[in-house]
Amino acid sequence: MALTFAEDQYGKKLDRCLTDTLLKFGGGMVLGSVFSLLFFKRRAWPIIMGSGFGVGVAYNNCERSLNKSN
């Protein structure tokens, strides 16, 4: 039976949050880039907006995960 400390669980949650943030940021950037190239004549705002949405969703998921009682 292995002992798990609260610091280890918190560290794992932070690692998952960082990974989730990077993936969602990258996905938003890629989606924004595709929309920018196909629909918006290579403007920068769809890339920035997609990246921002990705970070916002990741922040929401991370906040929920860290505030959960387990």
TORPA-4810 file (N, C-alpha, C, O; in nm, 3 decimals):
<nodes>
NODE_1_0.084_-0.117_0.000_0.000_0.000_0.000_0.089_0.125_0.000_0.169_0.145_0.092_M
NODE_2_0.075_0.204_-0.101_0.159_0.323_-0.114_0.090_0.444_-0.052_-0.031_0.463_-0.066_A
NODE_3_0.168_0.523_0.015_0.116_0.646_0.073_0.119_0.757_-0.030_0.217_0.773_-0.102_L
NODE_4_0.013_0.833_-0.038_0.011_0.949_-0.126_-0.007_1.074_-0.041_-0.099_1.081_0.042_T
NODE_5_0.078_1.168_-0.061_0.073_1.292_0.014_-0.009_1.395_-0.062_-0.023_1.388_-0.184_F
NODE_6_-0.062_1.491_0.010_-0.143_1.596_-0.051_-0.062_1.676_-0.152_-0.115_1.720_-0.254_A
NODE_7_0.067_1.695_-0.123_0.153_1.770_-0.216_0.169_1.697_-0.349_0.175_1.759_-0.456_E
NODE_8_0.175_1.563_-0.342_0.187_1.485_-0.465_0.061_1.495_-0.549_0.068_1.510_-0.671_D
NODE_9_-0.054_1.487_-0.484_-0.180_1.498_-0.557_-0.195_1.637_-0.618_-0.241_1.650_-0.732_Q
NODE_10_-0.157_1.739_-0.543_-0.164_1.877_-0.594_-0.069_1.895_-0.713_-0.104_1.959_-0.811_Y
NODE_11_0.050_1.837_-0.703_0.146_1.845_-0.813_0.095_1.776_-0.939_0.114_1.826_-1.050_G
NODE_12_0.029_1.662_-0.922_-0.028_1.591_-1.037_-0.139_1.674_-1.101_-0.151_1.680_-1.224_K
NODE_13_-0.221_1.739_-1.017_-0.327_1.823_-1.072_-0.269_1.941_-1.149_-0.320_1.978_-1.254_K
NODE_14_-0.162_2.001_-1.096_-0.099_2.112_-1.166_-0.036_2.067_-1.298_-0.042_2.139_-1.397_L
NODE_15_0.024_1.949_-1.298_0.079_1.895_-1.422_-0.030_1.875_-1.526_-0.012_1.909_-1.643_D
NODE_16_-0.143_1.819_-1.483_-0.256_1.802_-1.576_-0.308_1.935_-1.626_-0.345_1.948_-1.743_R
NODE_17_-0.311_2.036_-1.538_-0.357_2.169_-1.578_-0.264_2.230_-1.683_-0.309_2.287_-1.782_C
NODE_18_-0.134_2.218_-1.660_-0.037_2.272_-1.756_-0.048_2.203_-1.891_-0.046_2.268_-1.995_L
NODE_19_-0.059_2.071_-1.888_-0.073_1.996_-2.013_-0.201_2.034_-2.086_-0.201_2.055_-2.207_T
NODE_20_-0.311_2.044_-2.011_-0.439_2.081_-2.069_-0.433_2.221_-2.130_-0.485_2.244_-2.239_D
NODE_21_-0.368_2.313_-2.059_-0.355_2.450_-2.110_-0.275_2.454_-2.239_-0.315_2.521_-2.334_T
NODE_22_-0.164_2.383_-2.243_-0.082_2.381_-2.365_-0.158_2.320_-2.483_-0.150_2.371_-2.595_L
NODE_23_-0.230_2.212_-2.457_-0.305_2.148_-2.565_-0.419_2.237_-2.616_-0.441_2.249_-2.737_L
NODE_24_-0.491_2.297_-2.524_-0.604_2.382_-2.566_-0.556_2.511_-2.631_-0.619_2.560_-2.725_K
NODE_25_-0.445_2.567_-2.583_-0.386_2.685_-2.646_-0.343_2.652_-2.789_-0.371_2.727_-2.882_F
NODE_26_-0.274_2.540_-2.803_-0.229_2.498_-2.937_-0.344_2.468_-3.029_-0.342_2.506_-3.146_G
NODE_27_-0.447_2.400_-2.977_-0.564_2.370_-3.059_-0.637_2.496_-3.102_-0.681_2.506_-3.217_G
NODE_28_-0.650_2.591_-3.011_-0.713_2.718_-3.046_-0.634_2.795_-3.149_-0.690_2.858_-3.238_G
NODE_29_-0.501_2.789_-3.136_-0.415_2.858_-3.232_-0.426_2.794_-3.370_-0.432_2.865_-3.471_M
NODE_30_-0.429_2.662_-3.375_-0.442_2.592_-3.503_-0.578_2.622_-3.566_-0.586_2.654_-3.684_V
NODE_31_-0.683_2.612_-3.487_-0.816_2.643_-3.541_-0.827_2.787_-3.588_-0.883_2.815_-3.693_L
NODE_32_-0.772_2.879_-3.509_-0.771_3.020_-3.549_-0.692_3.041_-3.676_-0.731_3.122_-3.761_G
NODE_33_-0.581_2.971_-3.690_-0.500_2.983_-3.812_-0.575_2.933_-3.934_-0.571_2.996_-4.041_S
NODE_34_-0.644_2.821_-3.919_-0.721_2.767_-4.031_-0.832_2.865_-4.072_-0.850_2.893_-4.191_V
NODE_35_-0.904_2.917_-3.974_-1.009_3.014_-4.005_-0.951_3.141_-4.065_-1.010_3.200_-4.155_F
NODE_36_-0.836_3.183_-4.016_-0.771_3.302_-4.069_-0.732_3.283_-4.215_-0.753_3.372_-4.298_S
NODE_37_-0.677_3.167_-4.246_-0.633_3.141_-4.383_-0.751_3.122_-4.479_-0.747_3.169_-4.593_L
NODE_38_-0.856_3.054_-4.432_-0.965_3.020_-4.523_-1.072_3.129_-4.535_-1.128_3.147_-4.643_L
NODE_39_-1.100_3.200_-4.427_-1.216_3.289_-4.428_-1.186_3.437_-4.406_-1.263_3.522_-4.451_F
NODE_40_-1.077_3.470_-4.340_-1.058_3.608_-4.296_-0.935_3.676_-4.357_-0.880_3.767_-4.296_F
NODE_41_-0.893_3.635_-4.473_-0.786_3.701_-4.549_-0.659_3.724_-4.468_-0.599_3.831_-4.472_K
NODE_42_-0.621_3.620_-4.394_-0.496_3.619_-4.317_-0.487_3.729_-4.212_-0.382_3.791_-4.195_R
NODE_43_-0.593_3.751_-4.144_-0.594_3.845_-4.031_-0.543_3.774_-3.907_-0.549_3.652_-3.898_R
NODE_44_-0.492_3.851_-3.811_-0.436_3.791_-3.689_-0.541_3.766_-3.582_-0.521_3.681_-3.496_A
NODE_45_-0.653_3.838_-3.585_-0.747_3.828_-3.475_-0.809_3.690_-3.456_-0.836_3.654_-3.342_W
NODE_46_-0.833_3.610_-3.562_-0.888_3.475_-3.534_-0.788_3.386_-3.459_-0.828_3.302_-3.378_P
NODE_47_-0.660_3.404_-3.484_-0.558_3.326_-3.415_-0.553_3.366_-3.268_-0.549_3.281_-3.179_I
NODE_48_-0.555_3.496_-3.243_-0.551_3.546_-3.105_-0.678_3.504_-3.030_-0.672_3.463_-2.914_I
NODE_49_-0.791_3.515_-3.096_-0.918_3.480_-3.033_-0.925_3.330_-3.004_-0.970_3.291_-2.897_M
NODE_50_-0.884_3.248_-3.097_-0.884_3.103_-3.077_-0.792_3.062_-2.963_-0.827_2.977_-2.882_G
NODE_51_-0.675_3.123_-2.957_-0.581_3.094_-2.849_-0.638_3.138_-2.714_-0.626_3.068_-2.614_S
NODE_52_-0.700_3.254_-2.712_-0.762_3.304_-2.589_-0.875_3.216_-2.541_-0.887_3.190_-2.421_G
NODE_53_-0.958_3.168_-2.633_-1.064_3.076_-2.595_-1.006_2.948_-2.537_-1.056_2.896_-2.438_F
NODE_54_-0.900_2.897_-2.599_-0.837_2.775_-2.550_-0.783_2.791_-2.409_-0.802_2.704_-2.325_G
NODE_55_-0.715_2.903_-2.383_-0.661_2.928_-2.250_-0.776_2.947_-2.149_-0.766_2.901_-2.036_V
NODE_56_-0.882_3.014_-2.190_-0.996_3.035_-2.100_-1.064_2.904_-2.061_-1.098_2.885_-1.944_G
NODE_57_-1.082_2.816_-2.156_-1.143_2.686_-2.126_-1.051_2.604_-2.036_-1.098_2.539_-1.943_V
NODE_58_-0.922_2.607_-2.064_-0.827_2.534_-1.981_-0.824_2.590_-1.839_-0.815_2.514_-1.743_A
NODE_59_-0.831_2.721_-1.825_-0.834_2.783_-1.693_-0.957_2.739_-1.615_-0.948_2.708_-1.496_Y
NODE_60_-1.070_2.737_-1.682_-1.194_2.694_-1.617_-1.182_2.549_-1.571_-1.220_2.517_-1.458_N
NODE_61_-1.131_2.461_-1.656_-1.113_2.321_-1.619_-1.016_2.306_-1.503_-1.039_2.226_-1.412_N
NODE_62_-0.908_2.382_-1.505_-0.807_2.375_-1.401_-0.863_2.424_-1.269_-0.840_2.363_-1.164_C
NODE_63_-0.934_2.533_-1.273_-0.994_2.587_-1.150_-1.091_2.487_-1.089_-1.091_2.467_-0.967_E
NODE_64_-1.171_2.425_-1.172_-1.267_2.323_-1.123_-1.192_2.204_-1.065_-1.232_2.151_-0.961_R
NODE_65_-1.085_2.162_-1.130_-1.008_2.046_-1.084_-0.940_2.076_-0.950_-0.938_1.990_-0.861_S
NODE_66_-0.884_2.194_-0.934_-0.814_2.228_-0.811_-0.909_2.252_-0.695_-0.871_2.232_-0.580_L
NODE_67_-1.030_2.296_-0.722_-1.126_2.323_-0.615_-1.208_2.201_-0.576_-1.283_2.205_-0.478_N
NODE_68_-1.192_2.091_-0.653_-1.264_1.968_-0.620_-1.209_1.912_-0.488_-1.089_1.926_-0.461_K
NODE_69_-1.293_1.850_-0.409_-1.250_1.805_-0.277_-1.154_1.688_-0.281_-1.077_1.672_-0.187_S
NODE_70_-1.152_1.607_-0.385_-1.061_1.490_-0.392_-0.928_1.534_-0.442_-0.836_1.453_-0.456_N
</nodes>
